[in-house]
């Protein structure tokens, strides 16, 4: 559920029946040809987004999902050239599964599938030029402990917490003559599972589909809400910064010096201000949360 919630909320979805006056994704130096190059480079193999905002938004959702699942997302810059029409050449970021890439002393190698007909005849590992790969990673503040977070959530999803609760109650019953002194309450098991999820995701503030409202006061629920907004903001910015670092390798105009940036989305400064307002009680809870909810509903 965590991965899904990040995927659907990291970028606001566009209402195709209405058109926003200002795009949420813009180039610092507007250029129609560069926009087209970027849209093509970030579009998937089965579709082409002609709109820059849609192309970048879809790519960020896809990339974020992979990062959430595997900790990083690897893409290869592939250049396509038509000999008959060289001017139609373009580049694309093609996703490469993490399991297909290994690094040896910093040098990337592609792991090729094992084919019975070519066993022991063709090498299983193909050296890749490092410059062809673009690696999107979890933001640094979350990188070291994120894998442990995922493992804890997976354990809760497998009912491990409830099973531990039941086992503890059964063990307690064995030590008591009156077996009714320690009844097994299934609802307690669910409660412990919910609390385990809240504990595991405390660093990123995920609300686990409104679990905090059952156990936390509204103030602390809002603390977690803003913490999750910060996590998504840093992940979104990290992906966009990596795209900008490789922008000139994705467009035909190698002299272009502009970058992509967001317009109208929450920034780290916005979240810091909201957290300050919450701590100091200078704004009502509803007013603090309203700006983020409106953006998510676009």
BAFI-3210 file (N, C-alpha, C; in Angstrom, 3 decimals, decimal comma, padded with zeros to 6 digits):
// residues 298
n [1|2|3|4|5|6|7|8|9|10|11|12|13|14|15|16|17|18|19|20|21|22|23|24|25|26|27|28|29|30|31|32|33|34|35|36|37|38|39|40|41|42|43|44|45|46|47|48|49|50|51|52|53|54|55|56|57|58|59|60|61|62|63|64|65|66|67|68|69|70|71|72|73|74|75|76|77|78|79|80|81|82|83|84|85|86|87|88|89|90|91|92|93|94|95|96|97|98|99|100|101|102|103|104|105|106|107|108|109|110|111|112|113|114|115|116|117|118|119|120|121|122|123|124|125|126|127|128|129|130|131|132|133|134|135|136|137|138|139|140|141|142|143|144|145|146|147|148|149|150|151|152|153|154|155|156|157|158|159|160|161|162|163|164|165|166|167|168|169|170|171|172|173|174|175|176|177|178|179|180|181|182|183|184|185|186|187|188|189|190|191|192|193|194|195|196|197|198|199|200|201|202|203|204|205|206|207|208|209|210|211|212|213|214|215|216|217|218|219|220|221|222|223|224|225|226|227|228|229|230|231|232|233|234|235|236|237|238|239|240|241|242|243|244|245|246|247|248|249|250|251|252|253|254|255|256|257|258|259|260|261|262|263|264|265|266|267|268|269|270|271|272|273|274|275|276|277|278|279|280|281|282|283|284|285|286|287|288|289|290|291|292|293|294|295|296|297|298]
n.u [000,817|001,982|003,789|001,958|000,491|002,418|002,925|000,499|000,238|002,523|002,808|000,437|-002,605|-003,714|-006,627|-008,325|-010,503|-010,297|-008,024|-005,066|-003,883|-001,189|001,516|002,596|005,092|007,920|010,221|013,199|014,169|012,123|011,485|010,326|011,227|013,074|011,353|009,819|011,796|012,445|009,982|009,675|011,911|011,324|008,974|007,165|007,780|005,468|003,919|003,648|004,081|003,106|002,946|004,808|004,440|002,819|004,480|006,754|005,507|004,345|006,679|008,012|006,238|006,427|009,182|009,460|007,943|009,535|011,837|010,769|010,181|012,584|014,669|016,322|016,362|017,224|018,195|018,809|020,417|019,360|020,145|018,477|018,693|017,950|019,067|018,260|016,937|018,572|018,027|015,874|016,696|016,732|016,692|016,142|015,109|015,493|014,094|015,930|015,878|016,885|017,985|019,286|021,650|024,951|027,582|031,051|033,821|033,029|032,488|029,890|028,050|026,069|023,798|023,273|020,581|020,504|021,002|020,193|021,074|023,340|025,078|028,014|029,240|028,730|029,421|028,142|028,053|027,994|029,934|029,178|029,085|029,636|028,615|026,272|024,330|021,762|021,134|018,638|018,116|017,058|016,374|019,059|018,604|016,876|017,954|019,606|018,055|015,798|015,384|015,153|012,786|010,925|011,110|010,086|007,427|006,584|006,725|004,698|002,556|002,453|001,170|002,777|003,035|000,509|000,537|002,628|001,469|-000,707|000,719|002,060|-000,079|-001,067|001,089|001,085|-001,329|-000,725|000,793|-000,913|-003,399|-006,056|-007,371|-008,844|-007,867|-006,192|-007,347|-007,477|-007,497|-008,525|-008,851|-007,033|-004,753|-004,939|-004,731|-002,098|-000,732|-001,349|-000,116|002,489|002,993|002,778|004,964|007,091|007,000|007,477|009,539|009,006|006,394|004,063|000,560|-000,732|-003,212|-005,028|-004,676|-003,471|-005,498|-007,025|-005,590|-004,028|-003,863|-005,303|-003,386|-000,884|-001,402|-001,449|001,181|002,473|001,341|002,459|005,082|005,090|004,451|006,797|008,614|007,691|008,098|010,900|011,674|010,490|011,847|014,442|014,361|013,771|016,047|018,026|017,241|017,696|020,478|021,267|020,245|021,257|022,155|019,943|018,655|018,592|019,688|022,595|023,626|021,843|020,983|019,103|016,928|014,670|011,891|009,658|006,395|004,225|003,923|004,235|007,021|010,133|010,518|007,903|006,758|008,288|007,438|004,742|005,016|006,130|004,010|002,203|003,473|003,586|000,986|-000,200|-001,943|-005,119|-005,730|-007,102|-006,598|-003,865|-003,594|-005,057|-003,912|-002,273|-004,088|-005,728|-003,938|-003,421|-005,846|-006,127]
n.v [-001,210|001,225|001,828|002,171|004,391|006,409|006,456|007,386|009,904|011,440|013,107|015,455|014,509|015,301|017,003|016,247|017,503|020,085|022,845|023,799|027,063|027,513|025,373|022,684|021,709|023,086|024,629|026,389|028,075|028,641|026,494|025,127|022,979|021,690|020,937|019,030|017,101|016,276|015,290|013,106|011,595|010,821|009,435|006,318|003,113|002,300|004,470|007,998|010,951|014,074|016,318|018,237|018,406|016,147|014,069|014,277|013,996|011,405|009,909|010,418|009,235|006,522|006,049|006,621|004,559|002,312|002,968|002,988|000,310|-001,070|000,480|001,853|003,104|002,113|003,400|003,323|005,346|005,481|005,904|006,672|006,405|007,346|006,397|007,423|009,751|011,688|013,922|013,220|011,854|010,738|010,497|008,177|007,347|004,263|001,840|-000,313|-003,359|-003,780|-006,247|-006,986|-005,671|-005,418|-004,267|-004,065|-003,230|-000,616|-000,588|-000,977|-003,907|-005,710|-008,269|-010,977|-012,983|-016,513|-018,772|-021,928|-022,905|-021,476|-021,958|-021,656|-020,623|-017,994|-014,942|-014,307|-011,846|-008,454|-005,685|-002,361|000,990|003,433|006,001|005,681|004,925|005,962|006,556|006,557|007,374|006,686|009,524|010,927|011,356|009,255|006,964|005,086|003,647|002,782|000,266|-001,439|-000,456|-001,263|-004,045|-004,396|-003,550|-005,498|-007,752|-007,229|-007,305|-009,996|-011,013|-011,434|-009,989|-010,272|-013,050|-013,330|-012,063|-013,789|-016,128|-015,298|-014,912|-017,524|-018,810|-017,537|-018,475|-021,144|-021,061|-020,433|-021,561|-021,029|-020,892|-018,937|-016,555|-015,226|-014,276|-014,661|-011,998|-011,103|-008,586|-007,079|-008,036|-006,954|-004,276|-004,165|-004,726|-002,474|-000,494|-001,340|-000,819|001,986|002,579|001,562|003,215|005,728|007,548|008,510|009,211|008,048|007,493|005,091|004,573|006,094|005,057|006,360|008,036|006,453|006,021|008,214|011,636|014,480|016,430|015,026|013,318|015,119|015,966|013,685|013,630|015,924|015,158|013,030|014,398|015,854|013,783|012,831|015,161|015,463|013,106|013,469|015,816|014,828|012,977|014,710|016,364|014,554|014,008|016,566|016,698|015,080|016,172|017,387|015,195|014,044|015,600|017,145|019,658|020,555|022,821|023,963|025,475|025,517|024,298|021,844|022,621|022,701|024,114|025,602|023,375|021,866|022,976|022,307|024,421|025,370|023,271|023,304|025,768|025,159|023,197|024,734|026,518|024,674|023,755|026,126|026,826|028,798|028,735|027,335|023,756|022,886|024,907|024,646|022,158|022,435|023,576|021,497|019,461|020,560|020,735|017,997|017,250|018,218]
n.w [000,000|000,714|-001,383|-003,472|-002,558|-002,606|-005,346|-006,488|-005,421|-005,544|-007,716|-008,837|-010,465|-013,745|-014,724|-017,480|-018,546|-017,952|-018,219|-016,811|-016,216|-015,817|-016,194|-014,081|-014,423|-015,749|-018,106|-017,384|-019,313|-021,767|-024,526|-027,361|-028,972|-027,313|-025,250|-026,634|-027,172|-024,553|-023,667|-025,382|-024,677|-022,079|-022,249|-022,210|-023,864|-025,083|-025,513|-026,295|-024,798|-025,668|-024,249|-022,003|-019,204|-018,657|-019,539|-017,851|-015,341|-015,488|-015,785|-013,362|-011,550|-012,331|-011,965|-009,234|-008,127|-008,695|-007,236|-004,649|-004,386|-004,890|-004,011|-005,739|-009,130|-012,317|-015,417|-018,919|-021,283|-024,447|-027,788|-030,718|-034,162|-037,468|-040,517|-042,971|-042,345|-040,577|-039,017|-037,570|-035,363|-031,967|-028,340|-025,615|-022,295|-021,147|-019,108|-016,962|-015,381|-011,980|-011,329|-013,605|-013,771|-012,605|-010,475|-010,620|-008,964|-009,392|-012,094|-014,387|-015,355|-017,638|-016,997|-018,884|-020,193|-019,577|-022,094|-023,358|-025,828|-026,289|-024,278|-022,436|-024,641|-025,238|-023,536|-020,239|-019,128|-019,945|-020,624|-019,784|-020,828|-018,460|-018,672|-020,057|-018,350|-016,103|-012,814|-010,486|-007,178|-003,771|-001,746|000,200|003,090|003,704|002,767|004,150|006,024|004,728|003,539|005,735|006,757|004,785|005,069|007,650|007,261|005,436|007,061|008,903|007,148|006,654|008,789|010,992|013,383|014,597|014,916|016,726|018,894|019,447|020,028|022,339|024,111|024,243|025,421|027,877|028,875|029,317|031,566|033,554|035,803|035,424|032,416|031,264|032,060|030,386|027,742|024,210|022,200|019,168|018,035|019,445|018,288|015,700|016,395|017,427|015,084|013,527|015,089|014,849|012,157|012,173|013,781|012,223|009,983|010,906|010,326|007,766|007,874|006,777|006,588|006,466|005,198|006,822|009,406|011,725|012,817|014,454|016,744|017,421|018,511|016,821|016,322|016,261|014,188|012,077|012,201|011,230|008,687|007,432|007,537|005,747|003,417|003,166|002,671|000,146|-001,335|-001,265|-002,544|-005,071|-005,896|-005,952|-008,067|-010,217|-010,147|-010,892|-013,506|-014,592|-014,297|-016,345|-018,600|-020,995|-022,362|-023,282|-025,095|-028,363|-028,832|-027,765|-026,657|-025,011|-021,951|-019,965|-017,285|-015,866|-013,786|-010,940|-010,594|-008,409|-006,771|-003,484|-001,566|000,188|001,897|002,176|003,623|005,942|006,983|007,432|009,393|011,421|011,901|012,897|015,242|016,734|016,876|015,344|013,246|012,291|012,249|009,952|008,100|007,724|006,511|004,202|001,821|000,814|000,346|-001,665|-003,785|-004,207|-005,230|-007,758]
ca.u [000,000|002,847|004,265|000,823|000,135|003,432|002,748|-000,675|000,199|003,779|002,505|-001,023|-003,132|-004,314|-008,019|-008,305|-011,632|-009,920|-006,616|-004,486|-003,249|000,251|001,914|003,346|006,454|008,312|011,631|013,635|014,256|011,154|011,964|009,394|011,955|013,623|010,209|009,474|012,857|012,313|008,745|009,940|012,907|010,759|007,776|007,386|007,882|004,157|003,163|004,465|003,424|003,531|002,885|005,942|003,958|002,361|005,626|007,555|004,698|004,263|008,000|008,299|005,427|007,014|010,502|009,261|007,467|010,681|012,691|010,099|010,211|013,929|015,680|016,887|015,830|018,306|017,757|019,878|020,175|019,442|020,053|017,875|019,072|017,448|020,081|017,652|016,554|019,360|017,443|014,819|017,323|016,261|017,173|015,116|015,524|014,886|014,250|016,673|015,650|018,085|018,565|020,047|022,873|025,827|028,739|032,289|034,810|032,475|032,191|028,620|027,942|024,708|023,683|022,480|019,837|021,210|020,336|020,746|021,766|024,610|025,736|029,484|029,751|028,595|029,599|026,918|028,153|028,377|030,400|028,376|029,689|029,000|027,898|024,984|023,371|021,293|020,638|017,807|018,224|016,307|017,068|020,033|018,112|016,080|018,601|020,243|017,121|014,548|015,223|014,650|011,383|010,147|011,078|009,152|006,060|006,298|006,495|003,355|001,613|002,372|000,515|003,761|002,756|-000,652|000,943|003,404|000,503|-001,437|001,670|002,311|-001,265|-001,129|002,132|000,619|-002,392|-000,132|001,389|-001,989|-004,373|-007,303|-007,035|-009,591|-007,241|-005,514|-008,104|-006,871|-008,351|-008,062|-008,794|-005,746|-003,760|-005,019|-004,211|-000,646|-000,247|-001,437|000,919|003,781|003,134|003,054|006,336|008,029|006,961|007,525|010,507|008,454|005,083|002,933|-000,587|-001,258|-004,640|-005,773|-004,502|-003,209|-006,685|-007,593|-004,780|-003,304|-004,599|-005,267|-002,116|000,181|-001,751|-001,018|002,647|002,843|000,924|003,467|006,315|004,937|004,561|008,226|009,239|007,341|008,732|012,325|011,798|010,147|012,946|015,614|014,197|013,893|017,444|018,796|016,916|018,408|021,910|021,514|019,356|021,934|022,360|018,631|018,103|019,445|020,369|023,579|024,015|020,766|021,466|017,992|016,616|013,273|011,564|008,242|005,703|002,962|003,923|004,830|008,479|010,608|010,276|006,470|006,494|008,896|006,548|003,547|005,413|006,279|002,653|001,594|004,104|003,278|-000,460|-000,555|-002,985|-005,966|-005,305|-007,719|-005,919|-002,531|-003,676|-005,875|-003,116|-001,780|-005,239|-006,154|-002,971|-003,605|-007,137|-006,155]
ca.v [000,000|002,402|002,129|002,677|005,734|007,325|006,531|008,167|011,241|012,179|014,150|015,595|014,083|016,372|016,862|016,501|018,345|021,463|023,097|024,767|028,175|027,374|023,985|022,442|021,393|024,104|024,840|027,716|028,831|027,975|026,102|024,096|021,806|020,995|020,295|017,834|016,117|015,746|014,497|011,850|010,842|010,301|008,642|004,883|002,525|002,056|005,707|009,206|012,122|015,286|017,397|018,125|018,127|014,766|013,170|014,312|013,460|009,952|009,328|010,493|008,197|005,216|005,978|006,577|003,214|001,413|003,331|002,541|-001,149|-001,643|001,370|002,652|002,811|002,243|003,638|003,424|006,326|004,806|006,851|006,109|007,174|006,889|006,760|008,199|011,080|011,915|014,967|012,606|011,128|011,114|009,662|007,765|006,687|002,931|001,239|-001,573|-003,948|-003,825|-007,583|-007,165|-004,876|-005,607|-003,381|-004,687|-002,160|000,599|-000,772|-001,696|-005,012|-006,204|-009,723|-011,463|-014,214|-017,748|-019,512|-023,281|-023,120|-020,751|-022,174|-021,718|-020,085|-016,548|-014,435|-013,950|-010,473|-007,494|-004,426|-001,212|002,298|004,030|007,218|005,344|004,630|007,012|005,868|007,361|006,755|007,229|010,684|010,548|011,236|008,037|005,854|004,077|002,834|002,516|-001,176|-002,002|-000,043|-002,141|-005,388|-004,363|-003,493|-006,819|-008,687|-006,949|-007,774|-011,449|-011,329|-011,864|-009,337|-010,941|-014,399|-013,177|-011,743|-015,017|-017,044|-014,798|-015,187|-018,970|-019,143|-017,049|-019,374|-022,396|-020,847|-020,126|-022,639|-020,574|-020,564|-017,762|-015,332|-014,561|-014,535|-014,182|-010,985|-010,890|-007,151|-006,604|-008,379|-005,938|-003,027|-004,256|-004,636|-001,066|000,254|-001,739|-000,070|003,378|002,645|001,320|004,306|007,010|008,464|009,120|009,760|007,462|007,300|003,722|004,679|006,677|004,330|007,192|008,651|005,542|005,941|009,450|012,891|015,125|017,144|014,109|012,835|016,161|015,905|012,604|014,037|016,846|014,379|012,265|015,373|016,149|012,625|012,842|016,325|015,187|012,070|014,123|016,708|014,011|012,439|015,812|016,794|013,572|014,275|017,792|016,398|014,361|016,766|017,616|013,906|013,575|016,516|017,349|020,939|020,369|024,118|024,438|025,581|025,575|023,104|021,647|022,954|022,597|025,372|025,429|022,212|022,187|022,943|022,023|025,635|025,395|022,280|023,825|026,810|024,492|022,543|025,803|026,964|023,623|023,766|027,368|026,990|030,085|028,515|026,156|022,542|022,824|025,843|024,107|020,999|022,733|023,773|020,227|018,699|021,157|020,330|016,592|017,037|018,805]
ca.w [000,000|000,780|-002,733|-004,255|-002,099|-003,134|-006,802|-006,891|-004,832|-005,667|-008,696|-008,996|-011,763|-014,529|-015,137|-018,921|-018,925|-017,669|-018,509|-015,909|-016,916|-015,681|-016,016|-012,851|-014,838|-016,716|-018,395|-016,959|-020,567|-022,648|-025,853|-027,823|-029,460|-026,145|-024,599|-027,401|-026,940|-023,195|-023,627|-026,074|-023,918|-020,829|-022,523|-022,271|-025,199|-025,673|-025,679|-026,400|-024,249|-026,364|-023,274|-021,081|-017,846|-018,565|-019,699|-016,632|-014,241|-015,633|-015,537|-011,929|-010,881|-012,644|-011,336|-007,785|-007,785|-008,705|-006,099|-003,433|-004,341|-004,964|-003,450|-006,814|-010,465|-013,306|-016,789|-019,909|-022,336|-025,748|-028,898|-031,919|-035,353|-038,765|-041,514|-044,055|-041,824|-039,361|-038,188|-036,761|-034,265|-030,638|-027,233|-024,657|-021,067|-021,115|-017,775|-016,873|-014,052|-011,138|-011,336|-014,841|-013,715|-011,453|-010,492|-010,172|-008,813|-009,968|-013,518|-014,561|-016,305|-017,860|-016,870|-020,016|-019,891|-019,917|-023,170|-023,442|-027,107|-026,319|-023,003|-022,480|-025,908|-025,188|-022,168|-019,528|-018,651|-020,982|-020,061|-020,205|-020,589|-017,290|-019,064|-020,662|-017,289|-015,198|-011,629|-009,593|-005,862|-002,649|-001,165|001,224|004,469|003,896|002,060|005,001|006,800|004,013|003,322|006,991|006,841|003,906|005,654|008,782|006,729|004,865|008,164|009,423|006,141|006,722|010,065|011,988|014,661|015,188|015,322|017,953|019,951|019,781|020,676|023,690|024,916|024,461|026,389|029,175|029,334|029,790|032,889|034,487|035,974|034,829|031,029|030,828|032,560|029,264|026,529|022,967|021,583|017,798|017,768|019,948|017,272|014,648|016,956|017,481|013,702|013,136|015,801|014,283|010,908|012,537|014,280|011,119|009,007|011,614|009,719|006,554|008,207|006,037|007,492|006,309|004,876|007,934|010,665|012,904|013,407|015,443|017,952|017,692|018,504|015,510|016,185|015,869|012,852|011,147|012,191|010,306|007,346|006,895|007,375|004,505|002,335|003,020|002,019|-001,278|-001,950|-001,447|-003,567|-006,335|-006,263|-006,250|-009,426|-011,172|-010,182|-011,672|-014,912|-014,978|-014,399|-017,598|-019,596|-022,280|-023,032|-023,739|-026,096|-029,537|-028,678|-026,703|-026,097|-024,143|-020,575|-019,027|-016,495|-015,500|-012,396|-010,605|-010,312|-007,698|-005,887|-002,177|-001,454|001,551|002,690|002,504|004,664|007,168|007,493|007,963|010,645|012,410|012,243|013,701|016,566|017,445|016,955|014,739|012,248|012,555|011,558|008,623|007,208|007,435|005,612|003,036|000,614|000,301|-000,149|-002,921|-004,816|-004,513|-005,889|-009,101]
c.u [000,857|003,314|003,156|000,472|001,151|003,220|001,612|-000,661|001,488|003,667|000,991|-001,458|-003,860|-005,763|-008,099|-009,490|-011,346|-008,438|-006,114|-003,778|-001,735|000,590|002,719|004,787|006,838|009,809|012,011|013,811|013,345|011,704|011,108|010,104|012,552|012,508|009,832|010,509|012,712|011,079|008,950|010,894|012,311|009,515|008,131|007,414|006,533|003,313|004,141|003,648|003,960|003,544|003,988|005,491|003,556|003,525|006,451|006,790|004,619|005,598|008,320|007,500|006,054|008,341|010,370|008,799|008,617|011,602|012,078|010,216|011,622|015,025|016,381|016,246|016,941|017,704|018,986|019,480|020,419|019,225|019,519|018,195|018,509|018,446|019,510|017,290|017,292|018,751|016,338|015,387|016,796|016,828|016,016|015,785|014,773|015,157|014,976|016,427|016,952|018,780|019,424|021,358|023,647|027,034|029,934|033,371|034,346|032,123|030,883|028,706|026,480|024,716|022,742|021,747|020,608|020,406|021,000|021,549|023,144|025,394|027,237|030,067|029,715|028,771|028,272|026,901|028,681|028,739|029,588|029,141|028,925|028,162|026,528|023,908|023,025|020,629|019,897|017,775|017,268|017,062|017,924|019,465|017,369|016,801|019,054|019,242|015,873|014,316|014,665|013,172|010,504|010,020|010,087|007,707|005,664|005,995|005,110|002,307|001,445|001,801|001,494|003,462|001,574|-000,282|001,767|002,482|-000,231|-000,525|001,947|001,133|-001,377|-000,101|001,721|-000,455|-001,834|000,394|000,336|-002,949|-005,698|-007,013|-007,770|-008,936|-006,514|-006,245|-007,370|-007,854|-007,799|-007,937|-007,518|-004,638|-003,742|-004,433|-002,690|-000,040|-000,256|-000,324|002,315|004,043|003,469|004,491|007,345|008,122|007,054|008,439|009,962|007,021|003,897|001,793|-001,266|-002,767|-005,466|-005,691|-004,285|-004,442|-007,331|-006,876|-004,106|-004,244|-004,390|-003,939|-001,024|-000,116|-001,282|000,508|003,113|002,473|001,980|004,795|006,261|005,014|006,026|008,943|008,961|008,004|010,203|012,548|011,529|011,291|014,200|015,547|014,381|015,341|018,309|018,504|017,684|019,903|022,259|020,746|020,022|022,227|021,055|018,045|019,105|020,278|021,339|024,007|022,947|021,227|020,346|017,812|015,107|013,059|010,056|007,678|004,392|002,877|004,573|006,353|008,859|010,365|008,811|006,165|007,098|008,005|005,291|003,860|005,584|004,916|001,964|002,159|003,660|001,778|-000,948|-001,632|-003,847|-005,471|-005,824|-007,000|-004,537|-002,610|-004,318|-005,056|-002,654|-002,926|-005,710|-005,229|-003,189|-004,887|-007,201|-006,417]
c.v [001,267|002,807|002,720|004,110|006,770|007,523|007,468|009,596|012,038|013,297|014,247|015,162|015,239|016,032|017,234|017,343|019,817|021,636|024,162|025,853|028,040|025,919|023,829|022,028|022,360|024,054|026,251|028,648|028,141|027,717|024,929|022,830|021,003|020,288|018,998|016,736|015,463|014,856|013,136|010,983|010,180|009,453|007,165|004,381|002,382|003,328|006,866|010,378|013,366|016,483|017,197|017,755|016,669|013,792|013,111|013,695|011,939|009,288|009,324|009,439|006,817|005,026|005,856|005,192|002,226|001,693|002,830|001,032|-001,691|-000,740|002,243|002,239|003,097|002,402|003,735|004,466|005,640|005,846|006,130|007,018|006,522|007,354|007,636|009,612|011,331|012,966|014,424|011,800|011,635|010,144|009,329|007,185|005,362|002,296|-000,102|-002,156|-004,046|-005,179|-007,841|-006,399|-005,234|-004,699|-004,115|-003,619|-000,878|000,500|-001,544|-002,787|-005,403|-007,715|-010,220|-012,740|-015,443|-018,537|-020,872|-023,493|-022,469|-020,927|-022,386|-021,207|-018,563|-016,081|-014,050|-012,496|-009,568|-006,172|-003,268|000,069|003,004|005,252|006,926|005,100|005,877|006,302|006,858|006,657|007,407|008,438|010,274|010,431|009,932|006,782|004,731|003,142|002,421|001,014|-001,846|-001,663|-000,969|-003,537|-005,437|-004,342|-004,840|-007,831|-008,488|-007,481|-009,280|-011,933|-011,786|-011,262|-010,003|-012,336|-014,352|-012,888|-013,004|-015,993|-016,614|-015,094|-016,691|-019,401|-018,706|-017,963|-020,676|-022,261|-020,562|-021,320|-022,285|-020,097|-019,320|-016,452|-014,569|-014,920|-013,960|-013,257|-010,675|-009,403|-006,529|-006,893|-007,358|-004,609|-003,045|-004,167|-003,192|-000,250|-000,097|-001,001|001,387|003,536|002,509|002,510|005,683|008,019|009,150|009,593|009,170|007,146|005,948|003,714|005,033|005,869|005,261|007,748|007,755|005,644|007,258|010,643|013,565|015,838|016,211|013,458|013,832|016,239|014,850|012,971|014,932|016,125|013,566|013,190|015,739|015,012|012,626|014,010|016,057|014,105|012,650|015,020|015,929|013,454|013,544|016,299|015,846|013,728|015,502|017,557|015,736|014,958|016,913|016,330|013,367|014,442|016,732|018,616|020,877|021,683|024,679|024,405|025,630|024,273|023,016|022,078|022,856|023,986|025,050|024,202|022,583|022,067|022,591|023,214|025,744|024,453|022,721|024,890|026,186|023,817|023,575|026,316|025,954|023,640|024,969|027,608|028,284|029,963|027,327|024,959|022,511|023,725|025,332|023,025|021,328|022,861|022,478|019,397|019,238|020,738|018,882|016,324|017,639|017,731]
c.w [000,000|-000,607|-003,599|-003,861|-002,576|-004,636|-007,187|-006,367|-004,992|-006,700|-008,845|-010,392|-012,437|-014,874|-016,615|-019,390|-018,684|-017,972|-017,546|-016,702|-016,902|-015,409|-014,733|-013,152|-015,955|-016,963|-017,974|-018,158|-021,576|-024,040|-026,316|-028,279|-028,306|-025,379|-025,309|-027,189|-025,571|-023,085|-024,269|-025,269|-022,683|-021,034|-022,594|-023,702|-025,885|-025,808|-025,804|-025,900|-024,957|-025,421|-022,241|-019,685|-017,689|-018,652|-018,417|-015,466|-014,299|-015,326|-014,048|-011,168|-011,094|-011,920|-009,821|-007,337|-007,724|-007,524|-004,796|-003,268|-004,201|-004,400|-004,474|-008,127|-011,469|-014,695|-017,690|-020,954|-023,683|-026,846|-030,136|-033,107|-036,604|-039,832|-042,622|-043,603|-040,509|-038,443|-037,279|-035,592|-032,918|-029,605|-026,303|-023,421|-020,977|-019,757|-017,873|-015,481|-013,264|-011,191|-012,577|-014,858|-012,457|-011,607|-009,904|-010,174|-009,500|-011,438|-013,670|-015,632|-016,422|-017,785|-017,959|-019,628|-020,347|-020,948|-023,332|-024,727|-027,148|-025,019|-023,208|-023,789|-025,916|-023,743|-021,541|-019,127|-019,757|-020,329|-020,641|-019,904|-019,482|-017,666|-019,665|-019,612|-016,488|-014,021|-010,731|-008,239|-004,858|-002,105|000,033|002,634|004,754|003,394|002,988|005,674|006,021|003,818|004,577|007,165|006,009|004,485|006,813|008,306|006,142|005,965|008,766|008,459|006,141|008,055|011,141|013,361|015,354|015,679|016,601|019,137|020,403|020,512|022,113|024,614|025,217|025,490|027,784|029,748|029,904|031,215|033,957|034,591|035,330|033,412|030,550|031,277|031,459|027,965|025,311|022,274|020,188|017,485|018,322|018,955|016,147|015,134|016,979|016,079|013,229|013,787|015,276|012,972|011,204|013,012|013,140|010,177|009,657|010,915|008,473|006,748|007,473|006,993|007,335|006,104|006,119|009,227|011,855|013,581|014,468|016,785|018,341|017,742|017,153|015,266|015,660|014,515|011,795|011,073|011,190|008,867|006,705|006,673|006,081|003,295|002,091|002,294|000,523|-002,003|-002,221|-002,500|-004,949|-006,806|-006,646|-007,672|-010,454|-011,270|-010,990|-013,160|-015,390|-015,142|-015,727|-018,774|-020,964|-023,027|-023,608|-024,847|-027,218|-029,385|-027,500|-026,050|-025,152|-022,691|-019,535|-018,262|-016,275|-014,052|-012,205|-010,326|-009,603|-006,823|-004,559|-002,215|-000,018|002,460|003,097|003,673|005,989|007,809|008,104|009,293|011,763|012,870|013,155|015,118|017,389|017,591|016,337|013,666|012,657|011,748|010,119|007,633|006,823|006,366|004,267|001,754|-000,005|-000,283|-001,489|-004,049|-005,198|-005,275|-007,281|-010,134]
res [x|x|x|x|x|x|x|x|x|x|x|x|x|x|x|x|x|x|x|x|x|x|x|x|x|x|x|x|x|x|x|x|x|x|x|x|x|x|x|x|x|x|x|x|x|x|x|x|x|x|x|x|x|x|x|x|x|x|x|x|x|x|x|x|x|x|x|x|x|x|x|x|x|x|x|x|x|x|x|x|x|x|x|x|x|x|x|x|x|x|x|x|x|x|x|x|x|x|x|x|x|x|x|x|x|x|x|x|x|x|x|x|x|x|x|x|x|x|x|x|x|x|x|x|x|x|x|x|x|x|x|x|x|x|x|x|x|x|x|x|x|x|x|x|x|x|x|x|x|x|x|x|x|x|x|x|x|x|x|x|x|x|x|x|x|x|x|x|x|x|x|x|x|x|x|x|x|x|x|x|x|x|x|x|x|x|x|x|x|x|x|x|x|x|x|x|x|x|x|x|x|x|x|x|x|x|x|x|x|x|x|x|x|x|x|x|x|x|x|x|x|x|x|x|x|x|x|x|x|x|x|x|x|x|x|x|x|x|x|x|x|x|x|x|x|x|x|x|x|x|x|x|x|x|x|x|x|x|x|x|x|x|x|x|x|x|x|x|x|x|x|x|x|x|x|x|x|x|x|x|x|x|x|x|x|x|x|x|x|x|x|x|x|x|x|x|x|x]
***
